[in-house]
Amino acid sequence: MNDYKMTPGERRATWGLGTVFSLRMLGMFMVLPVLTTYGMALQGASEALIGIAIGIYGLTQAVFQIPFGLLSDRIGRKPLIVGGLAVFAAGSVIAALSDSIWGIILGRALQGSGAIAAAVMALLSDLTREQNRTKAMAFIGVSFGITFAIAMVLGPIITHKLGLHALFWMIAILATTGIALTIWVVPNSSTHVLNRESGMVKGSFSKVLAEPRLLKLNFGIMCLHILLMSTFVALPGQLADAGFPAAEHWKVYLATMLIAFGSVVPFIIYAEVKRKMKQVFVFCVGLIVVAEIVLWNA
């Protein structure tokens, strides 16, 4: 028997959890390209409050990510994932029922509070053998990128056809579907894996937070998210000023995603083959800087 071949249970766990994670992220990302354009029609809306509505999910997600991960060690992975998705769905319903920007902000905050990423990764570790865990994690990573691209296209189309409130209702349906998949498709795990790549060691939390290499990485990720959220606050307005109606924004995002996916592959291959991951990483950061300067002057 090939020990590196995934068992049916491992494949089911990988596909199931990958789909659950993707449904949540699809719902989260579909809002990004449309909230600036369509959200200004909400009661009390301003550019500053729209920015808060776009980014507040990240704040609440950061606050609850680690506590939810630790809680999953106590109450179990699947109950935590189901609970997190229920909170996410509740936030979506609140946003769907709201006609004011403050209701959208509250809904987005609740969406972020359903932070299930750590529990999903932990359950995936529990349900896969060590030799297959990297492949399972890679599947989650690939699905994340594909989901982002799909969301950039679907969000503007759905909102133009059905409206912003309908978009949030659809996001609530996605979360409910994720709950059903977690309960009936994702396998149960009776034990927690203790030798997985990431785990909690008592007394090490403060050391992890103070680790210089992780601080650099965390700071870089924070800057990347700030750039992403800031871009989606400003870009829809710039596209409208350039003559692209809101209904056509998805075409710009689709073209951008296709070009990005096509051009990133050679960089990844080069970085892996030549073992120059850091150099390629720095080069890509430089491209982001150039892109932001171009957008600034557009």
C-alpha beads as a LAMMPS data file, in Angstrom:
LAMMPS data file: protein, C-alpha beads

298 atoms
297 bonds

1 atom types
1 bond types

-500.0 500.0 xlo xhi
-500.0 500.0 ylo yhi
-500.0 500.0 zlo zhi

Masses

1 110.0

Atoms # bond

1 1 1 0.000 0.000 0.000
2 1 1 1.227 3.511 -0.874
3 1 1 1.380 5.405 2.429
4 1 1 1.464 8.710 0.554
5 1 1 -1.830 8.069 -1.203
6 1 1 -4.759 9.718 0.514
7 1 1 -7.349 7.406 2.011
8 1 1 -11.046 7.968 1.197
9 1 1 -11.479 9.506 4.643
10 1 1 -8.605 11.922 4.082
11 1 1 -9.955 12.946 0.684
12 1 1 -13.406 13.460 2.172
13 1 1 -11.972 15.566 4.982
14 1 1 -9.858 17.644 2.599
15 1 1 -12.639 18.307 0.113
16 1 1 -15.234 18.854 2.835
17 1 1 -13.210 21.289 4.928
18 1 1 -11.841 22.992 1.820
19 1 1 -15.392 23.604 0.626
20 1 1 -16.550 24.843 4.035
21 1 1 -13.624 27.251 4.258
22 1 1 -14.170 28.427 0.674
23 1 1 -17.880 29.085 1.227
24 1 1 -17.087 31.330 4.176
25 1 1 -14.354 33.205 2.325
26 1 1 -16.538 33.531 -0.775
27 1 1 -19.172 35.233 1.337
28 1 1 -16.584 37.473 2.953
29 1 1 -14.872 38.515 -0.267
30 1 1 -17.969 39.116 -2.411
31 1 1 -18.713 42.230 -0.371
32 1 1 -15.335 43.894 -0.993
33 1 1 -15.776 45.144 -4.585
34 1 1 -19.359 46.386 -4.114
35 1 1 -19.728 47.945 -0.668
36 1 1 -18.054 51.236 -1.592
37 1 1 -20.277 51.718 -4.650
38 1 1 -23.630 50.463 -3.378
39 1 1 -23.133 51.196 0.316
40 1 1 -23.255 54.971 -0.153
41 1 1 -27.024 54.664 -0.651
42 1 1 -27.422 53.403 2.935
43 1 1 -28.705 55.687 5.687
44 1 1 -25.892 57.571 7.416
45 1 1 -23.253 56.324 5.004
46 1 1 -19.978 58.193 4.569
47 1 1 -16.648 57.253 3.052
48 1 1 -15.140 56.761 6.500
49 1 1 -17.982 54.518 7.684
50 1 1 -17.856 52.528 4.449
51 1 1 -14.179 51.937 5.143
52 1 1 -15.007 50.734 8.655
53 1 1 -17.690 48.413 7.278
54 1 1 -15.228 46.916 4.813
55 1 1 -12.401 46.406 7.289
56 1 1 -14.038 45.725 10.644
57 1 1 -14.405 42.014 9.904
58 1 1 -10.599 41.752 9.966
59 1 1 -10.420 43.331 13.420
60 1 1 -13.000 41.020 14.976
61 1 1 -11.496 38.027 13.192
62 1 1 -8.069 38.862 14.615
63 1 1 -9.545 39.181 18.110
64 1 1 -11.376 35.840 18.054
65 1 1 -9.067 33.696 15.912
66 1 1 -6.746 32.447 18.657
67 1 1 -9.424 32.120 21.401
68 1 1 -11.641 30.117 19.048
69 1 1 -8.714 27.897 18.113
70 1 1 -7.989 27.194 21.772
71 1 1 -11.679 26.682 22.497
72 1 1 -11.835 24.026 19.786
73 1 1 -9.316 22.009 21.823
74 1 1 -11.850 21.917 24.657
75 1 1 -15.250 21.547 23.004
76 1 1 -14.217 19.878 19.752
77 1 1 -13.449 21.126 16.256
78 1 1 -16.788 20.561 14.553
79 1 1 -18.955 22.232 17.241
80 1 1 -16.677 25.273 17.076
81 1 1 -16.817 25.390 13.266
82 1 1 -20.602 25.057 13.283
83 1 1 -20.881 27.772 15.927
84 1 1 -18.546 30.092 14.042
85 1 1 -20.493 29.641 10.819
86 1 1 -23.730 30.304 12.713
87 1 1 -22.293 33.604 13.973
88 1 1 -21.180 34.399 10.421
89 1 1 -24.682 33.642 9.120
90 1 1 -26.264 35.784 11.848
91 1 1 -24.062 38.713 10.870
92 1 1 -25.060 38.256 7.234
93 1 1 -28.768 38.270 8.144
94 1 1 -28.363 41.440 10.223
95 1 1 -26.630 43.142 7.290
96 1 1 -29.308 41.907 4.872
97 1 1 -32.095 43.359 7.029
98 1 1 -30.392 46.688 7.632
99 1 1 -30.967 49.920 5.711
100 1 1 -28.299 51.853 7.627
101 1 1 -24.533 51.749 7.455
102 1 1 -24.400 50.983 11.192
103 1 1 -26.353 47.779 10.655
104 1 1 -23.900 46.777 7.941
105 1 1 -20.986 47.526 10.272
106 1 1 -22.553 45.373 13.008
107 1 1 -23.215 42.570 10.542
108 1 1 -19.665 42.681 9.184
109 1 1 -18.264 42.673 12.717
110 1 1 -20.264 39.532 13.502
111 1 1 -19.126 37.948 10.237
112 1 1 -15.521 38.383 11.295
113 1 1 -16.279 37.100 14.794
114 1 1 -17.061 33.687 13.328
115 1 1 -13.338 33.013 13.068
116 1 1 -13.075 29.335 12.145
117 1 1 -9.791 29.217 10.218
118 1 1 -7.724 27.879 13.127
119 1 1 -10.330 25.226 13.950
120 1 1 -10.575 24.184 10.283
121 1 1 -6.808 23.749 10.020
122 1 1 -6.695 21.887 13.328
123 1 1 -9.473 19.505 12.272
124 1 1 -7.740 18.929 8.948
125 1 1 -4.612 17.983 10.885
126 1 1 -6.662 15.632 13.057
127 1 1 -8.158 13.889 10.018
128 1 1 -5.018 13.491 7.877
129 1 1 -1.799 11.581 8.357
130 1 1 1.428 13.537 8.669
131 1 1 2.718 12.476 5.237
132 1 1 -0.445 13.782 3.553
133 1 1 -1.006 16.866 5.658
134 1 1 0.993 19.188 3.406
135 1 1 -1.105 18.208 0.389
136 1 1 -4.297 18.820 2.334
137 1 1 -3.092 22.234 3.510
138 1 1 -2.024 23.095 -0.043
139 1 1 -5.537 22.316 -1.255
140 1 1 -6.926 24.806 1.267
141 1 1 -4.451 27.419 0.055
142 1 1 -5.314 26.896 -3.609
143 1 1 -9.041 27.007 -2.885
144 1 1 -8.494 30.295 -1.046
145 1 1 -6.972 31.922 -4.137
146 1 1 -9.629 30.554 -6.483
147 1 1 -12.393 31.652 -4.121
148 1 1 -11.043 35.200 -4.063
149 1 1 -11.060 35.349 -7.869
150 1 1 -14.616 33.990 -8.075
151 1 1 -15.820 36.444 -5.425
152 1 1 -14.424 39.414 -7.344
153 1 1 -16.608 38.433 -10.300
154 1 1 -19.756 37.198 -8.543
155 1 1 -20.046 40.055 -6.048
156 1 1 -20.582 42.855 -8.601
157 1 1 -22.831 40.697 -10.814
158 1 1 -25.141 39.601 -7.972
159 1 1 -25.318 43.064 -6.439
160 1 1 -26.107 44.718 -9.776
161 1 1 -28.850 42.195 -10.570
162 1 1 -30.410 41.729 -7.132
163 1 1 -29.097 44.461 -4.844
164 1 1 -26.817 44.659 -1.801
165 1 1 -29.358 43.164 0.610
166 1 1 -29.805 40.125 -1.633
167 1 1 -26.032 39.650 -1.649
168 1 1 -26.004 39.370 2.135
169 1 1 -28.915 36.912 2.026
170 1 1 -26.914 34.758 -0.382
171 1 1 -23.924 34.952 1.951
172 1 1 -26.150 33.707 4.791
173 1 1 -27.198 30.785 2.576
174 1 1 -23.530 29.995 1.881
175 1 1 -22.832 29.920 5.623
176 1 1 -25.819 27.645 6.228
177 1 1 -24.566 25.321 3.496
178 1 1 -21.196 25.265 5.233
179 1 1 -22.889 24.231 8.484
180 1 1 -24.663 21.361 6.717
181 1 1 -21.411 20.183 5.118
182 1 1 -19.610 20.305 8.455
183 1 1 -22.281 18.219 10.173
184 1 1 -23.003 15.629 7.482
185 1 1 -19.975 15.507 5.152
186 1 1 -16.841 16.281 7.162
187 1 1 -15.731 13.160 9.090
188 1 1 -15.705 13.131 12.867
189 1 1 -12.438 12.986 14.775
190 1 1 -12.252 11.317 18.153
191 1 1 -8.693 12.453 18.877
192 1 1 -6.602 15.590 18.467
193 1 1 -3.258 15.279 16.682
194 1 1 -0.468 16.345 19.004
195 1 1 2.377 16.368 16.479
196 1 1 0.793 18.606 13.870
197 1 1 2.826 21.468 12.450
198 1 1 1.150 24.063 14.663
199 1 1 0.050 23.560 18.216
200 1 1 -0.216 25.259 21.598
201 1 1 2.542 24.637 24.139
202 1 1 1.791 25.866 27.630
203 1 1 3.864 28.888 28.594
204 1 1 4.993 29.576 25.036
205 1 1 2.327 32.066 23.974
206 1 1 4.238 35.184 25.023
207 1 1 7.408 33.837 23.409
208 1 1 5.572 33.289 20.143
209 1 1 4.204 36.841 20.182
210 1 1 7.702 38.224 20.816
211 1 1 9.504 36.063 18.233
212 1 1 11.354 38.581 15.961
213 1 1 10.946 36.546 12.773
214 1 1 7.233 36.106 13.351
215 1 1 6.870 39.799 14.190
216 1 1 8.326 40.683 10.788
217 1 1 6.023 38.236 9.057
218 1 1 2.967 39.382 11.006
219 1 1 3.760 43.018 10.268
220 1 1 4.072 42.238 6.568
221 1 1 0.737 40.410 6.545
222 1 1 -0.886 43.309 8.393
223 1 1 0.424 45.769 5.805
224 1 1 -0.826 43.529 2.995
225 1 1 -4.332 43.429 4.474
226 1 1 -4.322 47.190 5.010
227 1 1 -3.417 47.667 1.350
228 1 1 -6.105 45.218 0.227
229 1 1 -8.883 46.820 2.252
230 1 1 -7.762 50.356 1.393
231 1 1 -7.675 49.494 -2.292
232 1 1 -11.262 48.283 -2.246
233 1 1 -12.348 51.457 -0.478
234 1 1 -10.879 53.621 -3.254
235 1 1 -10.784 51.476 -6.411
236 1 1 -14.538 51.193 -7.177
237 1 1 -14.811 54.976 -7.172
238 1 1 -11.779 55.294 -9.426
239 1 1 -13.265 52.804 -11.874
240 1 1 -16.522 54.758 -11.933
241 1 1 -14.629 58.014 -12.550
242 1 1 -12.757 56.309 -15.395
243 1 1 -16.042 55.518 -17.137
244 1 1 -16.679 51.970 -15.898
245 1 1 -20.235 51.644 -14.527
246 1 1 -20.642 49.520 -11.391
247 1 1 -22.309 46.771 -13.422
248 1 1 -19.115 46.365 -15.475
249 1 1 -16.573 46.304 -12.650
250 1 1 -16.529 42.505 -12.609
251 1 1 -14.915 42.511 -16.054
252 1 1 -11.992 44.542 -14.748
253 1 1 -11.586 42.232 -11.756
254 1 1 -11.822 39.104 -13.934
255 1 1 -9.153 40.353 -16.334
256 1 1 -6.936 41.310 -13.402
257 1 1 -7.304 37.900 -11.750
258 1 1 -6.551 36.015 -14.976
259 1 1 -3.424 38.074 -15.608
260 1 1 -2.318 37.674 -11.986
261 1 1 -2.783 33.888 -11.921
262 1 1 -1.040 33.502 -15.269
263 1 1 1.951 35.652 -14.357
264 1 1 2.518 34.342 -10.833
265 1 1 3.184 30.737 -11.926
266 1 1 6.603 31.454 -13.521
267 1 1 7.650 33.355 -10.393
268 1 1 6.687 30.430 -8.151
269 1 1 8.521 27.918 -10.351
270 1 1 11.625 30.109 -10.490
271 1 1 11.605 30.646 -6.728
272 1 1 11.273 26.911 -6.025
273 1 1 13.803 25.709 -8.612
274 1 1 16.439 28.367 -7.947
275 1 1 15.735 28.485 -4.207
276 1 1 15.305 32.250 -4.327
277 1 1 12.028 32.557 -2.494
278 1 1 13.074 35.650 -0.545
279 1 1 14.270 37.484 -3.660
280 1 1 11.035 36.735 -5.509
281 1 1 9.046 37.738 -2.432
282 1 1 10.826 41.108 -2.250
283 1 1 10.336 41.614 -5.996
284 1 1 6.591 40.986 -5.640
285 1 1 6.400 43.457 -2.763
286 1 1 8.086 45.967 -5.057
287 1 1 5.432 45.328 -7.691
288 1 1 2.738 46.089 -5.116
289 1 1 4.446 49.400 -4.324
290 1 1 4.580 50.295 -8.024
291 1 1 0.917 49.318 -8.465
292 1 1 -0.193 51.510 -5.563
293 1 1 1.796 54.466 -6.927
294 1 1 0.143 54.015 -10.328
295 1 1 -3.311 53.870 -8.708
296 1 1 -2.493 56.936 -6.635
297 1 1 -1.723 58.937 -9.769
298 1 1 -4.560 57.483 -11.850

Bonds

1 1 1 2
2 1 2 3
3 1 3 4
4 1 4 5
5 1 5 6
6 1 6 7
7 1 7 8
8 1 8 9
9 1 9 10
10 1 10 11
11 1 11 12
12 1 12 13
13 1 13 14
14 1 14 15
15 1 15 16
16 1 16 17
17 1 17 18
18 1 18 19
19 1 19 20
20 1 20 21
21 1 21 22
22 1 22 23
23 1 23 24
24 1 24 25
25 1 25 26
26 1 26 27
27 1 27 28
28 1 28 29
29 1 29 30
30 1 30 31
31 1 31 32
32 1 32 33
33 1 33 34
34 1 34 35
35 1 35 36
36 1 36 37
37 1 37 38
38 1 38 39
39 1 39 40
40 1 40 41
41 1 41 42
42 1 42 43
43 1 43 44
44 1 44 45
45 1 45 46
46 1 46 47
47 1 47 48
48 1 48 49
49 1 49 50
50 1 50 51
51 1 51 52
52 1 52 53
53 1 53 54
54 1 54 55
55 1 55 56
56 1 56 57
57 1 57 58
58 1 58 59
59 1 59 60
60 1 60 61
61 1 61 62
62 1 62 63
63 1 63 64
64 1 64 65
65 1 65 66
66 1 66 67
67 1 67 68
68 1 68 69
69 1 69 70
70 1 70 71
71 1 71 72
72 1 72 73
73 1 73 74
74 1 74 75
75 1 75 76
76 1 76 77
77 1 77 78
78 1 78 79
79 1 79 80
80 1 80 81
81 1 81 82
82 1 82 83
83 1 83 84
84 1 84 85
85 1 85 86
86 1 86 87
87 1 87 88
88 1 88 89
89 1 89 90
90 1 90 91
91 1 91 92
92 1 92 93
93 1 93 94
94 1 94 95
95 1 95 96
96 1 96 97
97 1 97 98
98 1 98 99
99 1 99 100
100 1 100 101
101 1 101 102
102 1 102 103
103 1 103 104
104 1 104 105
105 1 105 106
106 1 106 107
107 1 107 108
108 1 108 109
109 1 109 110
110 1 110 111
111 1 111 112
112 1 112 113
113 1 113 114
114 1 114 115
115 1 115 116
116 1 116 117
117 1 117 118
118 1 118 119
119 1 119 120
120 1 120 121
121 1 121 122
122 1 122 123
123 1 123 124
124 1 124 125
125 1 125 126
126 1 126 127
127 1 127 128
128 1 128 129
129 1 129 130
130 1 130 131
131 1 131 132
132 1 132 133
133 1 133 134
134 1 134 135
135 1 135 136
136 1 136 137
137 1 137 138
138 1 138 139
139 1 139 140
140 1 140 141
141 1 141 142
142 1 142 143
143 1 143 144
144 1 144 145
145 1 145 146
146 1 146 147
147 1 147 148
148 1 148 149
149 1 149 150
150 1 150 151
151 1 151 152
152 1 152 153
153 1 153 154
154 1 154 155
155 1 155 156
156 1 156 157
157 1 157 158
158 1 158 159
159 1 159 160
160 1 160 161
161 1 161 162
162 1 162 163
163 1 163 164
164 1 164 165
165 1 165 166
166 1 166 167
167 1 167 168
168 1 168 169
169 1 169 170
170 1 170 171
171 1 171 172
172 1 172 173
173 1 173 174
174 1 174 175
175 1 175 176
176 1 176 177
177 1 177 178
178 1 178 179
179 1 179 180
180 1 180 181
181 1 181 182
182 1 182 183
183 1 183 184
184 1 184 185
185 1 185 186
186 1 186 187
187 1 187 188
188 1 188 189
189 1 189 190
190 1 190 191
191 1 191 192
192 1 192 193
193 1 193 194
194 1 194 195
195 1 195 196
196 1 196 197
197 1 197 198
198 1 198 199
199 1 199 200
200 1 200 201
201 1 201 202
202 1 202 203
203 1 203 204
204 1 204 205
205 1 205 206
206 1 206 207
207 1 207 208
208 1 208 209
209 1 209 210
210 1 210 211
211 1 211 212
212 1 212 213
213 1 213 214
214 1 214 215
215 1 215 216
216 1 216 217
217 1 217 218
218 1 218 219
219 1 219 220
220 1 220 221
221 1 221 222
222 1 222 223
223 1 223 224
224 1 224 225
225 1 225 226
226 1 226 227
227 1 227 228
228 1 228 229
229 1 229 230
230 1 230 231
231 1 231 232
232 1 232 233
233 1 233 234
234 1 234 235
235 1 235 236
236 1 236 237
237 1 237 238
238 1 238 239
239 1 239 240
240 1 240 241
241 1 241 242
242 1 242 243
243 1 243 244
244 1 244 245
245 1 245 246
246 1 246 247
247 1 247 248
248 1 248 249
249 1 249 250
250 1 250 251
251 1 251 252
252 1 252 253
253 1 253 254
254 1 254 255
255 1 255 256
256 1 256 257
257 1 257 258
258 1 258 259
259 1 259 260
260 1 260 261
261 1 261 262
262 1 262 263
263 1 263 264
264 1 264 265
265 1 265 266
266 1 266 267
267 1 267 268
268 1 268 269
269 1 269 270
270 1 270 271
271 1 271 272
272 1 272 273
273 1 273 274
274 1 274 275
275 1 275 276
276 1 276 277
277 1 277 278
278 1 278 279
279 1 279 280
280 1 280 281
281 1 281 282
282 1 282 283
283 1 283 284
284 1 284 285
285 1 285 286
286 1 286 287
287 1 287 288
288 1 288 289
289 1 289 290
290 1 290 291
291 1 291 292
292 1 292 293
293 1 293 294
294 1 294 295
295 1 295 296
296 1 296 297
297 1 297 298
